[in-house]
Amino acid sequence: PISNLWDGQFLEYWGSYFTDRTIDVGNHLVTFDVGKTTKLSRLRLWQFSEPIGGQRLYYYLGAMKKFRIWGSNTLNDGTLDSNWTLMGEYEIKKPSGLPYAQENNDDLLAARDGADYEVALDKPAVRYLRIECLENWIGGKFMAVSEVHVYGNPNF
């Protein structure tokens, strides 16, 4: 469920959020309510780690590589219409620069810490956020995310 995105379980398979890799709907989306209209400053995202061959790979399969964050004060059926504002477009970089399915200690430490994605100050205050996966590490559009924390000022 979507609530896995903020459940505090960073390394648990059942504590992560996935979209179905067998569904070809273009870019996969997940939408959630921040709880109150908020002037966002950043999001911190933790990648899902795949347990492969006795190790955990963070820059692998459905973990997002390129994504967008959208914001709105109007919730709709899942379409990105004129009510949604692009809050930012981001690319997750593997610190080591190693090829796909190869990671070193720098990659592991960076992934475990999570990464911050800044939201520009000129973006509007929003209540709803939508994460759009543009590309995952295997080249698809489905996503696997371990945790998302949202930071901002609800008293703007």
C-alpha angles and dihedrals in degrees: 000000000000090000087072087077091075104024096109093242104126101169103027120110092212091046094063135085122238137177119214111269092203094063113088104202099137114250112012117232138198122191128195141171117246087203098241136027103276137182098231123217102175148336125226115211131191118201121230111251119222114215102229125167096339095313136082119244116200101179094055143106112332098003106121119257100172125020146155131223117214127189134199143160091216122069117213141169096288102281121126099234131159091287090071122083122201104240095182148324117227144182123207111222125203106229095219096049088219119155122270115296092019119101134165135200093278089058092047094050094046092049094048090052092051123224131260122230113195123221114214116249092236093064117107126252110264140184102201127053129197123194114205118195109216095176137353127207094269091051098257134114102239118101142219116190128174103195142350126195121190122209129192147100119289089184097059 
